[in-house]
Amino acid sequence: MPSLIMSPHEGGGGWPGGVGGIPPGPLGTQSLFGDGSAFGNITGVVSYSDGTWTVTGSATLDIDTITEAAVLMCKKLIVDGGTLTVSANCKGLIVFSSVSVELKNGGKINIDKLGKAGNFGNVTVFDIVPAYIQRKLKRSLAGYIVLGEGAAGAAGWTASGDNNGHPGSAASAMQTGGGATGAPQSGGTVSVGAGGKGGPCCGGAGSGGVASVPGPSADAGAYGATGSAGLGANAGGGAGDPVGAGTGSLSAGTGAGGGLLMLFSPLVSVASGCIISADGAKGGGNDSRIAGSSGGGGAGGGCVVIVTAPGGYSNLGTVRASGGVGGLGRIGDDGGAGGAGSVNIFTAA
Protein backbone atom coordinates (compact mmCIF):
# COMPACT_ATOMS: atom_id res chain seq x y z
CA MET A 1 0.00 0.00 0.00
CA PRO A 2 1.61 3.30 -1.03
CA SER A 3 2.08 6.08 1.48
CA LEU A 4 -0.24 9.04 1.36
CA ILE A 5 1.51 11.91 -0.40
CA MET A 6 0.63 15.14 1.35
CA SER A 7 0.64 18.53 -0.32
CA PRO A 8 -0.24 22.09 0.73
CA HIS A 9 -2.70 22.28 -2.17
CA GLU A 10 -5.04 24.91 -0.77
CA GLY A 11 -4.88 28.11 -2.79
CA GLY A 12 -7.91 29.52 -0.99
CA GLY A 13 -7.87 32.82 -2.86
CA GLY A 14 -10.56 35.10 -1.43
CA TRP A 15 -12.14 32.26 0.56
CA PRO A 16 -10.20 31.47 3.75
CA GLY A 17 -10.14 27.73 4.15
CA GLY A 18 -11.32 27.16 0.61
CA VAL A 19 -9.66 25.04 -2.03
CA GLY A 20 -8.54 26.46 -5.36
CA GLY A 21 -10.54 29.66 -4.78
CA ILE A 22 -13.80 27.74 -4.15
CA PRO A 23 -15.79 28.65 -1.02
CA PRO A 24 -15.95 25.91 1.61
CA GLY A 25 -19.18 23.94 1.93
CA PRO A 26 -21.62 24.41 4.79
CA LEU A 27 -20.25 23.32 8.15
CA GLY A 28 -20.75 19.66 8.85
CA THR A 29 -21.37 18.54 5.25
CA GLN A 30 -17.84 18.15 3.95
CA SER A 31 -16.75 14.54 3.49
CA LEU A 32 -14.12 12.41 1.82
CA PHE A 33 -16.93 10.48 0.18
CA GLY A 34 -19.40 13.19 -0.77
CA ASP A 35 -22.74 13.77 0.93
CA GLY A 36 -24.82 11.45 -1.25
CA SER A 37 -26.48 14.26 -3.17
CA ALA A 38 -27.05 13.67 -6.87
CA PHE A 39 -24.49 14.92 -9.37
CA GLY A 40 -23.58 13.55 -12.80
CA ASN A 41 -25.43 11.31 -15.20
CA ILE A 42 -25.01 7.77 -16.51
CA THR A 43 -26.47 6.83 -19.89
CA GLY A 44 -27.11 3.33 -21.21
CA VAL A 45 -28.51 0.25 -19.51
CA VAL A 46 -28.90 1.76 -16.06
CA SER A 47 -31.51 2.77 -13.48
CA TYR A 48 -31.61 5.39 -10.74
CA SER A 49 -33.69 5.40 -7.55
CA ASP A 50 -33.32 7.24 -4.24
CA GLY A 51 -29.65 8.07 -4.69
CA THR A 52 -28.63 4.66 -6.06
CA TRP A 53 -27.36 4.06 -9.61
CA THR A 54 -27.59 0.45 -10.80
CA VAL A 55 -25.72 -0.47 -14.00
CA THR A 56 -26.85 -3.76 -15.55
CA GLY A 57 -25.51 -3.42 -19.12
CA SER A 58 -23.25 -1.17 -21.18
CA ALA A 59 -23.26 2.36 -19.74
CA THR A 60 -21.17 5.53 -19.85
CA LEU A 61 -20.67 8.29 -17.28
CA ASP A 62 -21.14 11.68 -18.92
CA ILE A 63 -18.09 13.95 -19.22
CA ASP A 64 -18.30 17.45 -17.72
CA THR A 65 -17.61 20.00 -20.47
CA ILE A 66 -15.78 22.39 -18.13
CA THR A 67 -13.54 20.07 -16.11
CA GLU A 68 -13.14 17.46 -18.91
CA ALA A 69 -13.63 14.68 -16.34
CA ALA A 70 -16.55 12.31 -15.79
CA VAL A 71 -17.76 12.84 -12.21
CA LEU A 72 -20.53 11.12 -10.25
CA MET A 73 -21.81 11.78 -6.73
CA CYS A 74 -24.45 9.46 -5.26
CA LYS A 75 -25.37 7.34 -2.26
CA LYS A 76 -24.65 4.00 -3.90
CA LEU A 77 -23.21 2.75 -7.19
CA ILE A 78 -24.00 -0.86 -8.04
CA VAL A 79 -22.52 -2.43 -11.18
CA ASP A 80 -24.40 -5.68 -11.53
CA GLY A 81 -23.17 -7.63 -14.56
CA GLY A 82 -22.75 -4.43 -16.61
CA THR A 83 -19.87 -2.17 -17.57
CA LEU A 84 -19.44 1.48 -16.60
CA THR A 85 -16.92 3.52 -18.58
CA VAL A 86 -16.69 6.91 -20.37
CA SER A 87 -17.61 7.77 -23.93
CA ALA A 88 -14.43 9.62 -24.95
CA ASN A 89 -10.92 10.49 -23.80
CA CYS A 90 -11.15 12.50 -20.59
CA LYS A 91 -9.16 13.59 -17.54
CA GLY A 92 -10.66 10.96 -15.29
CA LEU A 93 -13.59 8.85 -14.13
CA ILE A 94 -14.30 10.00 -10.56
CA VAL A 95 -16.96 8.57 -8.24
CA PHE A 96 -17.97 9.86 -4.79
CA SER A 97 -20.41 7.49 -3.09
CA SER A 98 -21.49 8.20 0.48
CA VAL A 99 -22.48 4.58 1.20
CA SER A 100 -20.91 2.03 -1.18
CA VAL A 101 -19.56 1.07 -4.59
CA GLU A 102 -20.41 -2.56 -5.34
CA LEU A 103 -19.39 -4.71 -8.32
CA LYS A 104 -21.02 -8.12 -8.69
CA ASN A 105 -21.94 -10.76 -11.28
CA GLY A 106 -19.03 -9.85 -13.54
CA GLY A 107 -19.52 -6.09 -13.29
CA LYS A 108 -16.79 -3.78 -14.58
CA ILE A 109 -15.71 -0.16 -14.12
CA ASN A 110 -12.98 0.97 -16.47
CA ILE A 111 -11.25 3.81 -18.23
CA ASP A 112 -9.24 1.51 -20.51
CA LYS A 113 -7.60 3.20 -23.53
CA LEU A 114 -9.41 6.48 -22.76
CA GLY A 115 -6.87 8.67 -20.98
CA LYS A 116 -6.56 12.37 -21.79
CA ALA A 117 -3.12 13.53 -22.91
CA GLY A 118 -1.65 16.69 -21.43
CA ASN A 119 1.02 18.27 -19.26
CA PHE A 120 -1.39 19.18 -16.45
CA GLY A 121 1.12 19.07 -13.59
CA ASN A 122 0.34 17.21 -10.39
CA VAL A 123 -3.40 16.52 -10.19
CA THR A 124 -5.79 16.15 -7.24
CA VAL A 125 -9.56 15.71 -7.29
CA PHE A 126 -9.95 19.44 -6.71
CA ASP A 127 -8.33 20.11 -10.08
CA ILE A 128 -10.81 18.03 -12.08
CA VAL A 129 -14.20 18.13 -10.33
CA PRO A 130 -16.83 20.88 -10.64
CA ALA A 131 -17.25 23.60 -8.00
CA TYR A 132 -20.45 22.01 -6.67
CA ILE A 133 -18.51 18.89 -5.74
CA GLN A 134 -15.54 20.78 -4.32
CA ARG A 135 -17.74 22.54 -1.75
CA LYS A 136 -18.81 19.18 -0.33
CA LEU A 137 -15.39 17.58 0.06
CA LYS A 138 -12.84 17.69 2.86
CA ARG A 139 -9.67 19.58 2.11
CA SER A 140 -7.62 16.54 3.10
CA LEU A 141 -8.49 15.03 -0.29
CA ALA A 142 -5.91 17.42 -1.70
CA GLY A 143 -3.31 15.07 -0.25
CA TYR A 144 -4.08 12.38 -2.83
CA ILE A 145 -1.82 13.58 -5.62
CA VAL A 146 -1.45 11.95 -9.02
CA LEU A 147 2.03 12.81 -10.28
CA GLY A 148 2.20 15.07 -13.30
CA GLU A 149 5.19 13.15 -14.66
CA GLY A 150 4.35 9.59 -15.60
CA ALA A 151 6.88 6.80 -15.96
CA ALA A 152 9.41 7.06 -18.79
CA GLY A 153 8.79 5.69 -22.24
CA ALA A 154 11.22 3.21 -23.77
CA ALA A 155 14.22 4.90 -25.40
CA GLY A 156 14.61 4.89 -29.16
CA TRP A 157 17.12 2.34 -30.38
CA THR A 158 18.81 0.72 -33.35
CA ALA A 159 19.00 -2.99 -34.13
CA SER A 160 20.22 -5.34 -36.82
CA GLY A 161 17.72 -7.83 -38.18
CA ASP A 162 14.40 -8.67 -36.53
CA ASN A 163 13.59 -7.64 -32.97
CA ASN A 164 10.56 -7.08 -30.79
CA GLY A 165 9.99 -3.57 -29.50
CA HIS A 166 11.12 -2.46 -26.05
CA PRO A 167 8.64 -2.04 -23.16
CA GLY A 168 7.79 1.20 -21.41
CA SER A 169 8.72 1.75 -17.76
CA ALA A 170 6.36 0.67 -15.00
CA ALA A 171 4.81 3.33 -12.81
CA SER A 172 5.59 4.14 -9.21
CA ALA A 173 2.78 4.92 -6.74
CA MET A 174 0.26 7.53 -7.96
CA GLN A 175 1.73 7.55 -11.46
CA THR A 176 0.90 6.27 -14.96
CA GLY A 177 3.06 3.89 -17.02
CA GLY A 178 5.38 4.74 -19.93
CA GLY A 179 4.89 3.95 -23.61
CA ALA A 180 6.73 1.27 -25.59
CA THR A 181 8.62 1.35 -28.88
CA GLY A 182 7.54 -0.29 -32.07
CA ALA A 183 9.55 -3.14 -33.52
CA PRO A 184 12.42 -2.74 -36.02
CA GLN A 185 11.98 -5.25 -38.88
CA SER A 186 14.53 -5.63 -41.66
CA GLY A 187 17.41 -7.68 -42.94
CA GLY A 188 19.70 -4.75 -42.14
CA THR A 189 20.09 -2.02 -39.52
CA VAL A 190 16.88 -0.35 -38.43
CA SER A 191 16.02 2.37 -35.89
CA VAL A 192 12.75 3.02 -34.04
CA GLY A 193 11.62 6.14 -32.20
CA ALA A 194 11.13 6.42 -28.45
CA GLY A 195 7.96 5.72 -26.51
CA GLY A 196 6.52 8.66 -24.60
CA LYS A 197 6.32 9.26 -20.86
CA GLY A 198 2.93 9.21 -19.20
CA GLY A 199 0.97 12.17 -17.93
CA PRO A 200 -1.27 12.41 -14.85
CA CYS A 201 -4.43 11.48 -16.77
CA CYS A 202 -3.04 9.14 -19.44
CA GLY A 203 -0.42 6.43 -19.78
CA GLY A 204 2.48 7.07 -22.17
CA ALA A 205 2.16 6.69 -25.93
CA GLY A 206 3.89 4.10 -28.11
CA SER A 207 6.08 4.66 -31.14
CA GLY A 208 5.40 3.18 -34.56
CA GLY A 209 7.09 0.11 -35.95
CA VAL A 210 9.60 0.28 -38.81
CA ALA A 211 9.44 -2.27 -41.63
CA SER A 212 12.08 -2.82 -44.33
CA VAL A 213 13.45 0.74 -44.23
CA PRO A 214 16.29 2.21 -42.10
CA GLY A 215 13.97 4.46 -40.06
CA PRO A 216 13.64 5.74 -37.48
CA SER A 217 9.95 6.21 -36.81
CA ALA A 218 9.14 9.43 -35.00
CA ASP A 219 9.26 9.61 -31.21
CA ALA A 220 5.88 9.30 -29.47
CA GLY A 221 4.53 12.40 -27.76
CA ALA A 222 5.09 13.08 -24.06
CA TYR A 223 2.43 13.07 -21.31
CA GLY A 224 0.32 10.41 -23.00
CA ALA A 225 0.13 12.30 -26.28
CA THR A 226 0.36 11.17 -29.91
CA GLY A 227 1.45 7.67 -30.80
CA SER A 228 3.85 7.93 -33.72
CA ALA A 229 3.06 6.48 -37.13
CA GLY A 230 4.50 3.29 -38.51
CA LEU A 231 7.20 3.63 -41.17
CA GLY A 232 7.73 1.36 -44.16
CA ALA A 233 5.53 -0.98 -46.16
CA ASN A 234 3.67 -2.79 -43.35
CA ALA A 235 4.21 -1.10 -40.00
CA GLY A 236 1.84 -0.68 -37.07
CA GLY A 237 1.19 2.69 -35.48
CA GLY A 238 1.81 3.41 -31.82
CA ALA A 239 -1.04 3.69 -29.32
CA GLY A 240 -1.68 7.18 -27.96
CA ASP A 241 -3.98 10.20 -27.78
CA PRO A 242 -4.39 10.40 -30.75
CA VAL A 243 -3.14 7.12 -32.19
CA GLY A 244 -0.32 6.77 -34.68
CA ALA A 245 -1.27 5.62 -38.17
CA GLY A 246 -0.33 2.23 -39.55
CA THR A 247 0.92 1.51 -43.05
CA GLY A 248 -0.01 -1.18 -45.56
CA SER A 249 -1.98 -4.00 -43.96
CA LEU A 250 -1.09 -3.05 -40.38
CA SER A 251 -3.45 -0.99 -38.26
CA ALA A 252 -3.11 2.22 -36.34
CA GLY A 253 -2.74 2.04 -32.58
CA THR A 254 -5.97 0.93 -30.92
CA GLY A 255 -6.46 3.79 -28.46
CA ALA A 256 -4.77 5.86 -25.79
CA GLY A 257 -3.04 5.10 -22.53
CA GLY A 258 -5.05 4.04 -19.51
CA GLY A 259 -6.78 6.92 -17.78
CA LEU A 260 -7.26 8.14 -14.22
CA LEU A 261 -9.93 6.25 -12.24
CA MET A 262 -10.74 7.38 -8.67
CA LEU A 263 -13.33 5.87 -6.32
CA PHE A 264 -14.11 7.50 -2.98
CA SER A 265 -16.56 5.50 -0.87
CA PRO A 266 -16.68 4.06 2.68
CA LEU A 267 -17.20 0.63 1.13
CA VAL A 268 -15.78 -0.63 -2.17
CA SER A 269 -16.59 -4.27 -2.85
CA VAL A 270 -15.29 -6.17 -5.91
CA ALA A 271 -16.79 -9.64 -6.22
CA SER A 272 -15.12 -12.58 -7.94
CA GLY A 273 -15.04 -12.14 -11.71
CA CYS A 274 -15.46 -8.36 -11.50
CA ILE A 275 -12.89 -5.86 -12.79
CA ILE A 276 -11.82 -2.29 -12.07
CA SER A 277 -9.24 -1.22 -14.65
CA ALA A 278 -7.30 1.57 -16.32
CA ASP A 279 -5.48 -0.42 -19.01
CA GLY A 280 -3.44 1.04 -21.87
CA ALA A 281 -4.22 0.36 -25.53
CA LYS A 282 -2.57 -2.17 -27.83
CA GLY A 283 -0.17 -1.02 -30.53
CA GLY A 284 -1.14 -1.34 -34.17
CA GLY A 285 -0.51 -4.59 -35.99
CA ASN A 286 -2.07 -7.47 -37.88
CA ASP A 287 -3.05 -10.80 -36.33
CA SER A 288 -2.10 -12.58 -39.56
CA ARG A 289 1.58 -11.79 -38.92
CA ILE A 290 2.25 -10.68 -42.48
CA ALA A 291 5.76 -11.32 -43.79
CA GLY A 292 8.04 -8.30 -43.50
CA SER A 293 5.74 -6.49 -41.04
CA SER A 294 6.44 -4.67 -37.80
CA GLY A 295 4.12 -4.02 -34.81
CA GLY A 296 3.59 -0.68 -33.08
CA GLY A 297 4.24 0.05 -29.41
CA GLY A 298 1.56 -0.28 -26.73
CA ALA A 299 0.50 2.54 -24.40
CA GLY A 300 1.15 2.70 -20.68
CA GLY A 301 -1.38 1.78 -18.03
CA GLY A 302 -3.23 4.48 -16.14
CA CYS A 303 -3.71 5.23 -12.45
CA VAL A 304 -6.37 3.72 -10.15
CA VAL A 305 -7.01 5.38 -6.79
CA ILE A 306 -9.46 3.86 -4.28
CA VAL A 307 -10.15 5.50 -0.92
CA THR A 308 -12.39 3.75 1.64
CA ALA A 309 -13.14 3.79 5.34
CA PRO A 310 -10.95 1.46 7.43
CA GLY A 311 -11.86 -2.13 6.60
CA GLY A 312 -14.06 -0.96 3.74
CA TYR A 313 -12.12 -2.43 0.79
CA SER A 314 -12.91 -5.96 -0.36
CA ASN A 315 -11.42 -7.36 -3.56
CA LEU A 316 -12.12 -10.90 -4.74
CA GLY A 317 -11.88 -9.86 -8.40
CA THR A 318 -9.30 -7.82 -10.33
CA VAL A 319 -8.12 -4.25 -9.87
CA ARG A 320 -5.43 -3.30 -12.37
CA ALA A 321 -3.77 -0.71 -14.60
CA SER A 322 -2.00 -2.89 -17.18
CA GLY A 323 0.10 -1.59 -20.04
CA GLY A 324 -1.17 -2.24 -23.55
CA VAL A 325 0.46 -5.11 -25.44
CA GLY A 326 2.47 -4.46 -28.56
CA GLY A 327 0.92 -4.83 -31.98
CA LEU A 328 1.67 -8.04 -33.87
CA GLY A 329 4.10 -8.06 -36.78
CA ARG A 330 5.78 -11.08 -38.27
CA ILE A 331 7.00 -13.48 -35.58
CA GLY A 332 9.91 -11.80 -33.80
CA ASP A 333 8.77 -8.28 -34.78
CA ASP A 334 6.03 -7.42 -32.30
CA GLY A 335 5.76 -3.99 -30.75
CA GLY A 336 6.76 -3.55 -27.13
CA ALA A 337 4.27 -3.52 -24.26
CA GLY A 338 3.37 -0.33 -22.44
CA GLY A 339 4.54 -0.05 -18.85
CA ALA A 340 2.14 -0.99 -16.06
CA GLY A 341 0.35 1.86 -14.38
CA SER A 342 -0.36 2.01 -10.63
CA VAL A 343 -3.13 0.79 -8.33
CA ASN A 344 -3.29 2.79 -5.12
CA ILE A 345 -5.51 1.74 -2.20
CA PHE A 346 -5.98 4.05 0.79
CA THR A 347 -8.05 4.01 3.94
CA ALA A 348 -9.15 7.17 5.69
CA ALA A 349 -11.47 8.02 8.56
N, C-alpha and C positions, 0 to 999 in steps of 0.2 A: 504494500500500500504506500503510495508516494506521500511525502510530507506536504502539508498545506503550505503554499507559498504566499506569504503575506505581502501586502503592498499598501502604501498610503494613498490609494486611489480614491480621493474624496472630491477635490475640486468643487467645493460647495458654491462657488460664485456668490451671488447675492442671497443665498439661502443657507444660513448657518446650520451645519449638520446635514445638509443635503448632499447628493451625489451627482457629480457632473452638471451642477447648476439646476437640478430638479428639486423642487421643494419636498421635504420629508412628508411621508404619509401621516394620517391622523395617529395620535398616540395609541399604542396598544394594538395596532393592526399590522405592523410590519412583521414579516416572517421570512425565514429562509425558503419556505415552500409555497408562498402565496397565501391568499386568504380564502381561496375557493371560489371567488367571484369569476364570472364568465368573461373570458377574453380569447379571441382567436376563433377560427372556423376550420372544420374538417369537412372536406367534400369526398363523396364516393359512397361506399357501402358502409354506412355508419348511422348511429342513432344517438340522440341526446335527450337526457331526462334528469331534471333536478340536480344539475351540476356534474353529471356523469356522462362522459363520451364512451360509447362502445363501438369498436371497430370490428366488423365481422367479415370484411372482404377487402378489396383494394381501395385505399383511401389516401388522400394527400392533405397535409396541413398547409393552409394558405400562407403565402409569403407577404409580410408587411412591406408596403411599397416605400416607406421611409427608412426603416432600419435595415431592409434587405435580409431579414431573418424571419423564419417561421416560428411564431411564438404562441403557446397555448397556456392559459390558466384555467383550472377547473378544480372540482373536488376529487374526482376519480377519473382515471383513464384506464379502460380495459380493452386490450387487444386480444380478441377471442377468435383465433384461427385466421385473422386477416393480416394485412400489412399496412402500416402507416409510414409514409415517407413524405417527400416534398416534390413539387411538380417541376422545379427548375433549379439550376445552380443558385445557392444562397449562402449567407454567412453562418447559418446554423439552424438546427432544429432544436428548440428550447421548450421544455415542458415544466410548468410549476403546478403540482397537484397537492392540495392541502391534506388529502387522505392517503391515496395510494396510486401507484402505477402497476398494473397487473398484466402479464403476458401469459396466455394459456392456449392449449390446443394448437400448438404450432404458430402462434402469433409472432409477428416481427415488427420491429421499429428500426428503420435504417435511414442513413443519408449516404448510401453507397454511390460512388461515382458522381456526386452532386455538390462537391465543395465549390466555394467561391474564391477565385484567385484574387490576391491583392496584398500589398505591403501595408497592413493595417496597424502594425505595432502590436504590443501586448494587448490582449482582449479579455475583458471580463463581461459578465452578463449585462452590466450597466451600459456597456458600449453598444449593445445590439438588441436591446428590448425597448419597446415604446415607453414614453413617460408615464402612462397610466400604470404600467407594471412596476416601474422603478419606485414609485411612491409607496408601494405595498411591500417592498423587500427590505430586509435588514442590510445595513451597510457592510456587515461582515462578509457578504457575498462578494465584495470587491477583492477579497483575498484569494479567490479561485481564479488564477490567471493562466490563460492559454498563451504560450510564448509566441511572440511575433515572428521569430525565426524558427522555421521547421528544421528537421534534420537535413543533412547535406544530400544532394543528388550525387550519383556516381560520376566520377571524373571521365572526361573524354579520353579515348585511348586509341592506339594503333595496333593492329594485329596482322599476322601473315596467315593466309588460309581461312578456314571456317572456324568461327567461335561464337558461343552464346554471348549475349549482352551481359553487362555487369549490373548487380543489384544496387538499389538505392540504400542509404543508411537508415537504420531503424531509429525510431524516435526515443527520446527520453521522456520522463513524466511531463504531462501537460504540453505535448508537442506533437506535430504531425510528422509523417515519414517522408523520406526523400525519394525522388524519381530515379528510374533506372535508365541505362543506355539501351539503344537498339543494338542489334547484332551486326558485325562486319562479315560479309559473305563475299568471297572471291578466291581465285587461285593465286592472287598476289597479295600485296600489302594494302590494307584498307583501314581508314580511320572513321570513327563515329563520334558524334558530339556528346556533350555532357548531359546528364539528367539534371533537373532543377531542384533546388531546395524547396521544402514546404513552406507554406504560410500559416497563419493562425486558424484559418477557416478552410484550408484545402491542402491535401497532401501534394508533394512535389510532382512535377510533370516529367514524362519520359521523352527521350530523344528518339528520332526515327532511325530505322535500320538502313544499312548501305549494302546494295547488291551489285556486284560485278563492275563497280567503278571505284576509283581511289578514295572518294569522299574528301572531307568528312561531311556528315549531315550537320545541320545547325544545332547549336546548343538549345536545350529546352529552356523555357522562361523560368524565372525565379518566383518564389512565393506561390507555387501552385499554378503558374500561368501556362502559356501555350506549349503544348507538346510539339516537337519539331517534326517536319515532314520527312518521310522516307526518301531515299536518294538512290537512283538506279532503276533497273527495269521492273523489278518486283520486290518492293521494300515497304514494310509496314510503317505507319505513322506512330508517333509517340502519343500516349494518353496525356490529357491535360485540359485546361480550361482557357481557350478552346482546344480541340484535339488537333494533332498533326495529321496531314493528309497522307494516304498511302499511294503507291504507284502500281501500275499494272494490275495484277490479280490480287494484290494484298490490300487490306482495308486500312482505313484511318484508325487512330486510337478509338477506344470504345466509350470514352467518357473522361471525367476529371478525377482528381484525387478524392479520397474520402473526405467528408466534411466534418463539421463540428456538431456533436450531438450531446446535449446536456439535459439531464433529468434531475429535478429537485422535488423530492417527495419523502414524507416520513417512512413510507414503505414502498420498496421496489421489489417485485417478485417476478422471477423469470422461470417458468416451468420447463420441464424437460421437453426438448424439441423446439423451444422458442429461441429467437435470436434478436439481439440488439447489436447493430453493426454500423461501422463507418469505413467501409472497404474502398480501396482505390480501384481504378478501372484497369482493364487489360489493355496491353499494347496492341497495335494493329498487326494483322497477320492473315493466314489462310490455313484452315484445318487440313487442307489437302497436301500441305507441305510440298509445294511446287518446287521443282528443281531450280537451283540458282536464286532462291528467294531468301529474304532476311526479315525477321520479325522486329517490331517496334517495342520500345521500352514501356513497362507498366508504370502506373502512378502510385505514389505513396499513400499509405493508409491515413485516415483522419485522426480525430481526437474524440474520445468518449469520456464524459464526466458525469458521474452519478453521485449525488449527495442525498443521504438518508438520515433518519434518526438512528441513534445507537441500536444495533440489532435489527434494523429495518431492511437490510439487503439480503435477499435470498436468490441464489442463482443455481438452478439445476440444468440450465440450458447453455447458451453460448453468448458471450459478450466479447466483441472483438473489433479491431481496426486493422485489418489485414492489408498488406500492399497488393496491388494488382499484378497478376502474372504477366510475363512477357508474351507478346504475340508470336505465333508459330511461323517459322520459316522452314526451309528444308531441315532435315535432322542435323543437329549441330549448329544451327543458326537461328535459335530462338532469341527474342528480346529478353532483357533482364527483368527481374521482378522488382516492383516498387518496395521501398522499405516499410516495415510495419509501423503503424501509428501507435498511439498510446491509449490504454484503458485506465482510468483513474477513478478509484472508489473512495469516497470520503464519508465519514459520519460526523454529525454535528447536532448539538442540542437545539 
